Amino acid sequence: MVLRVKASALLISLPISLVTLPLQAATFFFNVASTPLLAPSALHHQLKQLAPQATPEALHMAAEALSCADPSAERLAVIDYSLPSSEPRMWVFDLHQNELLFEELVSHGQGSGDALAETFSNTPNSHQTSLGLFRTMNSYYGRNGYSLRLDGLEPEVNDLAFDRAIVIHGADYVSEDFIDQTGRLGRSQGCPAVRADVTYPLINSLKEEQYVFAYYPDEEWLATSTFLNCGTESQLAQR
């Protein structure tokens, strides 16, 4: 938007040296730039257009959470743990470029279930997966190779993720070959592990202040989640 304001309307606030300028040479232009912020419905539509094969409810909840936390976010990963591990259930979106970057297999924790994840927690040493909205941190090299730290944003739901070392990393047990042999992926100690072949590009697309949303139709979490029930106000400012 461009606003044009005549100097004659601003004379009382201008330095004397500027007031002496010829009036016809003193027309000022102010450019006001703003980043478009997507409402939940618009973001949901964008996600559905980019990943029509994803579960609509998972995308809807992801849009609600991200619109609450950071409407101008650039990248978002959505994990749908209502699907079996033998199916692609992780989608990584570039929201600014309107692109689907990855559609991938992703593991769940040993304590969460077999082929299907059914139990989730925030408890240390449970080897269970956590739900909710995470903000990504830095990448690093650890015992699982190239990895990405996650900061859980939801109190009592996933806010112990950093302390539990819940990270995105690559794993040999996340592969089509493993599915062919066992009917499911291998399981982690609670981490969302991905195929070894995509570890570097996927982590690099998400590291440093991006978002991951892990979904499951858990009634208690859906009813009480900080980011699914915030209305139009961001709860992130409270952290």
Secondary structure, DSSP 8 states (H G I E B T S, - for coil): -EEEEEGGGTGGGS-HHHHTS-GGG-EEEEE--------HHHHHHHHHHH-TTS-HHHHHHHHHHHHHH-TT-SEEEEEETTS-TTS--EEEEETTTTEEEEEE----BGGGBSSSB--B---TTS--B--EEEEEEEEEEETTEEEEEEEE-STTTTTTTTTTT-EEEEETTSSHHHHHHHSS---BSS--EEEGGGHHHHHHHHTTT-EEEEE---HHHHHH-TTTS-TTS-SGGG-
